[in-house]
Amino acid sequence: MSAKEEGKSAEAELRTNEKKWSKPLMDAGWTVFPSVIIENQKQLGLDAIDVNIILHLASKWWKAEGKPHPSKGTIALAMDVDPRTIQRRIAKMEGAGYIRREERRETSTGSKTNIYHLEGLIEAARPFAEEKIAEIAEKVEIARIKATRKGAPKPKLKLVKSE
């Protein structure tokens, strides 16, 4: 098999996201995140820093029962902002009911990183998701109606010879 054929074979094996982002980027890790939060961040009262923080939390949230618990310093370092900025923004989102912080303390070691719960954000985004789902269903129905045009198939056109 030639190098070109091997390249095509390897390309065929890549999954959809690997085709978009590349295999090394996908192998390094990826995050599932609802588009409806990105698309409605203004209506939710979230700015770019807030969304970035939420993305960081989401990137550490692998299972529903295992809530994320990165440090504010880790998030701040990745975003190149002061940890106090992260603390203020999380407090603002907590005030809005989007995030709930759960403190973790141990008697021997003291404070540990907070655990973050995002149920408030999920509930706040739900109406936007339901609206989007309804829009999608409406578009599908319109497309179905157009395709069937009262159930009759579209007529096939024939070439007629002119005299």
N, C-alpha and C positions, 0 to 999 in steps of 0.2 A: 504494500500500500504506500502510495506517495505521501509526502508531507502535506500536500494540498488536500488529498483525500482524508488524511488523518485529521486535519484541521476542520474539514466539513463534518466528519463523524463526531468530533468532540463538540462542535457547535450544536449538532442535532441533539446531543445528550443534555445540554444545559436546560434547566427549567426556565420558565418565563421570567422570573425576577433576576435570575442569573444572566439572562440575555439582556435585560435592561441595565443592570448595575454591575455586572461582571461576577464571575465565580469567586475570585478572592474577596471582594467586598461582602458578598453574601455569606461566604464561609466564615468571615470575621464576626458575624452577628447581624441580626436584623430585628426590627420591632414592628409589631402590629399596632396600628393606631387608627381610630375611626376618623375618616375624612370629614365627617359632619362637624367635628370639633374645629378642625382647621378652617373649613368653609364658613363657619359661623362664629369665629373668635370675636369679632366686633360685637355681635349681638349678645354674646356671653360676657362681654366686658373684659376680655383677655387681651393683653398686648403681646408683642413678639417675645418679650422676656418670659412672660407667664407661659406661653405655649412651649417655649424652649425648655422651661423647667418641667412642665408636664411630660414632654417627650423624654426627658432624662428619667423621670420617675417611671414612665411606661417601659423604658428600655431595661429596667431592673425588675419588672413585674412579669414573671413567667407563668405563674399559676394563680387562679382566683384566690385561693386560700393563702398564698405566700406573698403578702403585701411588700412593696418596695421599701427599702430603708437606706438609700445612699446618704452620705453626709452632705451637708450644705457646702462644705469646703470642696468636695469632689465635684459637685455640680458647678460651683463658682469657677473652679480651675478650668473645667471643660469649656465654659462660656466666656472665660477671661473677664469676669466681673468680681467685685468684692463679695466675700461671703455674706456680709451684712445686707447686700442687695438681694441675695437669694432669701435670706431670712425675712426681710420686709415683704417681698413679693409672695412668699408662701403664707405669711400672716394675712396679707390682703386676700388671697384666695381662700384662706381658712375663714376669714370674716364673711366672704361671699357664700360660704357653705360648700365650696367646690372640693376642698381638701380638708381632711381631718388628721391632725397629728396625734400620734400615740407615743408618749415618752417611754423610753426604756431605761431603767436604772437597775444597777446591781449593787449590792452593799459592798462587795469587795473591790469592784473597779469603778464604780460611780456611773456617770451618764454614758449611754451608748447612743447610736444614731436613732433618730425618730423613725417610726413606721408610719407610712403615709397611706391613707385610705382615700379613694377617689369616687366613692359612691355618690357624693353630692354633685360632682361634675357630670357623672353618668346620667343622673336624674335630670339635671339642667339641660343636657344635650338631647335627651330623649324626644321632646316635642319636635326638634329640628329633624331628627332621624325619622320620626313618623311622617312628617311632612314630605321628606325626601322620598320615602318609600311610596307614599301616595302619588307623588309626581311620576315616579318610575312606572308604577302600575298603570297610570293614565296614559303614559307614552306607549307602553306595551299594548294597551287596549286599542289606542288609535292606530297603531301599526297593524294590529290584527284586523281591524275593520277595513283599513285601506287594502290589505292583502286579499281579503275575501270579496270585497265590493259586492255586498248582498249575496254572497255565496256563489256567485257565478264566476267561472274562470275567465280570465282575460282572453279576448278573441285573438286568434293567431292571424296575422296578416299574411296575405299571399301576394306575390308579385304578379301583376296582370300585364300582359303584353298589350301595348297600344298599337292601333292600326295605322 
